[in-house]
């Protein structure tokens, strides 16, 4: 696990802006400290394509972006 709380993403082929590692913020933020809890942050505007995306589709979109970074 990286030691950072968050990592800014600058890859040109993803729209993710930041990756958070909740374990590094506080152990109280994670239910199981033997796993890594991530937050993917996106910057959008009300009404744009990310804002308007269906929740299920957005989860798939974000997972695909995370895979691109690995």
N, C-alpha and C positions, 0 to 999 in steps of 0.2 A: 504494500500500500504506500502510495506517495505520502510524504509528511505534510503536504499542503492542505489547507482548508478548502481552497478552490483553485482551479486552474483555468486560465483564460485560453479559449480555443481560437486559433487563428488559421485553421486549415481552410483553404478556399472551397473545398467541395462539401462542406457541411454548414448548416445554419446555426448550430449550437454556439452559444456565446461563452458559456462557462460550465465547468464541471465541478460540483461540490462533493467533498468527501465528508459526510456527516459524522463519521467516527472521529474525525480530527477536531470537530467543533466541541463535542461533548459526548462522553459515553452514555449520558442520559438520553441522547437523541436516537439511539439504536436499540432495537429489541433484542438482537443477538450479536454481541460483540465479537463473535468468531466469524462473522460475515462482514463484507464491506457494503455500506449503504451509500449510494450515489444519488445525487440530484443533478439533472440536466437542465440548464437554464437557457431559455430562448428569449430574445428581445424582439418584441413585435408591437404593432399598433392596433388599437381597437378596430376591428373590421377587416384586418388584412388576412391573408390566406392562413397563416398560423393561428391567429386568433379565432378564426371561423372554422377550423378543422374539427371534425368529430373526434371526441375523446379517444375512442378505440383506434381510429386511424392515426391519431397523433402519437399514441403509445408505439404503434408499429413504426411510424416515421422516426421517432426518437431512438428506438432500438436499432434501426438500420443505420442511423448516423453514428451511434456509439460503436457499432461493429466496424465502421469505416476507420475509426480512430485506433483500433487495436492492431 
